[in-house]
Amino acid sequence: MAKVETINFRSFMRNENEVLPKVSAVKVAQVSAGLVVVMIPRTALAATSDAAFGTVWHTVMNIVDWIAVGVFTFSGVSWMLGHRGAAIERLIGGAAGYLLARHAIDIRNWLRGI
């Protein structure tokens, strides 16, 4: 069962919080090193697997597609409500971001070839 702690709302709003105990830098470094040691084999194996990268890339691109749809829809609504300048800025920014996200691998390959 989790420990429940109540705080005084007024002291919280006045930023009179109690001082938390400090964690030593050595302990943070030990935990970080342990996490890196555990994650390196998984990262190395995933980097060599084209199937895993393809699956992740496809999922990320689906998310980017829906974010672009949201940005374009919000821009259209802004335009309808009379905020044409802001809507145009969002449309241009959304279109540029979408193109960069969709062609990131092509851009990387082009820069590699220079």
For each residue, the residues with C-beta under 8 A, 3 or more apart:
1:
2:
3:
4:
5:
6:
7: 11 12
8: 11 12
9: 12 13
10: 13 14
11: 7 8 14 16 17
12: 7 8 9 15 16 17
13: 9 10
14: 10 11
15: 12
16: 11 12
17: 11 12
18:
19:
20:
21:
22:
23: 27 28
24: 27 28
25: 28 29
26: 29 30
27: 23 24 30 31
28: 23 24 25 31 32
29: 25 26 32 33
30: 26 27 33 34
31: 27 28 34 35
32: 28 29 35 36
33: 29 30 36 37
34: 30 31 37 38
35: 31 32 38 39
36: 32 33 39 40
37: 33 34 40
38: 34 35 41 42
39: 35 36 42 43
40: 36 37 43 44
41: 38 44 45
42: 38 39 45 46
43: 39 40 46 47
44: 40 41 47 48
45: 41 42 48 49
46: 42 43 49 52 53
47: 43 44 53
48: 44 45
49: 45 46 52 53
50: 53 54
51: 54 55
52: 46 49 55 56
53: 46 47 49 50 56 57
54: 50 51 57 58
55: 51 52 58 59
56: 52 53 59 60
57: 53 54 60 61
58: 54 55 61 62
59: 55 56 62 63
60: 56 57 63 64
61: 57 58 64 65 101 102
62: 58 59 65 66
63: 59 60 66 67
64: 60 61 67 68 98 101 102
65: 61 62 68 69
66: 62 63 69 70
67: 63 64 70 71
68: 64 65 71 72 94 97 98
69: 65 66 72 73
70: 66 67 73 74
71: 67 68 74 75 90 91 93 94 97
72: 68 69 75 76 91 94
73: 69 70 76 77
74: 70 71 77 78 90
75: 71 72 78 79 87 88 90 91 94
76: 72 73 79 80 87
77: 73 74 80 81
78: 74 75 81 83 84 86 87 90
79: 75 76 83 84 87 88
80: 76 77
81: 77 78
82:
83: 78 79 86 87
84: 78 79 87 88
85: 88 89
86: 78 83 89 90
87: 75 76 78 79 83 84 90 91
88: 75 79 84 85 91 92
89: 85 86 92 93
90: 71 74 75 78 86 87 93 94
91: 71 72 75 87 88 94 95
92: 88 89 95 96
93: 71 89 90 96 97
94: 68 71 72 75 90 91 97 98
95: 91 92 98 99
96: 92 93 99 100
97: 68 71 93 94 100 101
98: 64 68 94 95 101 102
99: 95 96 102 103
100: 96 97 103 104 107
101: 61 64 97 98 104
102: 61 64 98 99
103: 99 100 106 107
104: 100 101 107 108
105: 108 109
106: 103 109 110
107: 100 103 104 110 111
108: 104 105 111 112
109: 105 106 112 113
110: 106 107 113 114
111: 107 108 114
112: 108 109
113: 109 110
114: 110 111
